[in-house]
Amino acid sequence: MTSYIIKRLLGTIPVLLVATLIVFMMLQLTPGDPVLLLAGERATPERIERITADWGLDQPAYMQYFSFLGRIVQGDFGISITRNRPVMDLVKMSLPITLELSLAALFISMIIGIPAGIISAVRHGSIVDQAALFGSLLGVSIPSFWFGILLMLAFAVRMQILPTSGYGTLAQVVLPAIALGTAGAALISRVMRSSMLEVMQQDYIRTARAKGLSERIVIYKHGLRNALLPVITIMGLSLGWLIAGSVALEMVFARPGMGQLLVRGILMRDYPVVQGMLIILVLCVIIANLVADILIAMANPRIKFD
């Protein structure tokens, strides 16, 4: 297991390098000049030249990239242009808020998606199965921010039982978590159903039934563990998607997380903030996938020898 984890950790290094290069090149090709934003509209040419030199923008692009990469390795994402604060300080304030929403959404996806997939597979071809398939298709198709607005209108404006915005309490995370976790629940349900149908046709399932075991034991003890392997992979991917997908919902529900910080950074052309947020989001996705791979290796020891 240790060697497997080390190999997976080493495999993330090229991914991170490619991600940093893509983020750097995207912002290099973005229209606009951050120097003019720093210097102001009435800045003299001397001031513009001095700011350009201070930020290293007078260097070739490859030198700027290596300088950018060196700062990232040291945990330094630069200083925010608009807020005049280290980007890492802004990350420390906003990341817990985004993780709270993402983990809550993942929990909702699991408690809805896994049971729905199991029931749909066990009752394959029935009305319940057709209803679950229709619900999962609907959940994947509905945009999370639009669904969030509907939930806000229903439970916050009409019924007035949940708050419309903010963070810090359980009630304030319920609506955005449901809106964000619905699509994940639909995806997990479909994968759980397909995996469960495949597992229930295996020889060891027929053997367990031939021994006279109850259907509940056959499903939950012998079938569920193997059927969960692809679901664990999807859950790892879903966590990364949920973290990245929280951008729109944090704007809808006025949550001061990474999404809101990223959008404001883009609108204000605050390049250090945008670069830092994108790198952190990529890192969260990579860590989520790594954790999912480790969980799969723990659930299926044969993977350790591949």
Summary of the structure (lengths in Angstrom):
residues: 306
radius of gyration: 23.8
end to end distance: 11.1
largest distance: 87.1
contacts: 992
relative contact order: 0.14
helix: 79%
strand: 1%
